[in-house]
Amino acid sequence: MLAVRVDRTGKEGWRMRPFGHLLTAALSTGRVVGRTALRACLLAATILVAVRIVQFALGHWALWPAVPGVA
């Protein structure tokens, strides 16, 4: 693997553009679908945690319902 040399002269004077001048990144369809899937998973996890908290508060804190005949 070749190492590429980067010219770092004047590094102390480098500045980032102001936020108002930066462009927004264009999102591809794949990234939009991926973000939507991650948000859906996060929403589902949040709902499940909220249900578990309510169950715990009401005293129904078993991990699964009791099945008759199963020890």
C-alpha positions in Angstrom: 0.0 0.0 0.0 1.4 3.4 -1.0 1.5 6.2 1.5 0.3 9.5 -0.1 2.2 12.6 1.2 -0.1 15.4 2.1 1.2 19.0 1.9 0.6 20.3 5.4 2.3 23.7 5.0 0.2 26.5 6.4 -1.8 24.0 8.6 -2.1 26.6 11.4 -4.1 28.9 9.0 -6.6 26.3 7.9 -10.2 27.3 8.6 -13.5 25.6 8.2 -16.2 27.3 6.2 -19.1 28.9 8.2 -22.0 26.5 8.7 -24.2 28.8 6.7 -22.0 28.3 3.6 -21.8 24.5 3.8 -24.0 22.5 1.5 -26.2 19.7 2.6 -25.2 16.2 1.6 -27.3 14.5 -1.1 -28.7 11.3 0.2 -29.0 8.3 -2.0 -32.0 6.0 -1.9 -30.1 3.3 -0.1 -29.1 5.7 2.7 -32.7 7.0 3.0 -34.0 3.4 3.2 -31.3 2.5 5.8 -32.0 5.5 7.9 -35.7 4.7 7.8 -35.1 1.1 8.9 -32.9 2.2 11.7 -35.5 4.7 12.9 -38.2 2.1 12.7 -36.0 -0.3 14.9 -35.4 2.5 17.4 -39.1 3.3 17.5 -39.9 -0.4 18.1 -37.3 -0.7 20.8 -38.6 2.4 22.5 -42.2 1.1 22.4 -41.1 -2.3 23.8 -39.2 -0.6 26.7 -42.2 1.6 27.5 -44.4 -1.5 27.6 -42.0 -3.3 29.9 -41.9 -0.3 32.2 -45.7 -0.1 32.4 -45.8 -3.9 33.0 -43.3 -3.6 35.8 -45.1 -0.7 37.3 -48.4 -2.7 37.3 -46.7 -5.7 38.8 -46.8 -7.9 35.6 -43.1 -8.2 35.4 -42.7 -11.9 34.3 -40.6 -12.4 31.2 -43.3 -14.4 29.6 -46.8 -15.5 30.6 -47.1 -18.6 32.7 -48.1 -21.7 30.6 -50.2 -24.2 32.4 -48.6 -27.6 32.8 -45.0 -26.2 32.2 -42.7 -26.0 35.2 
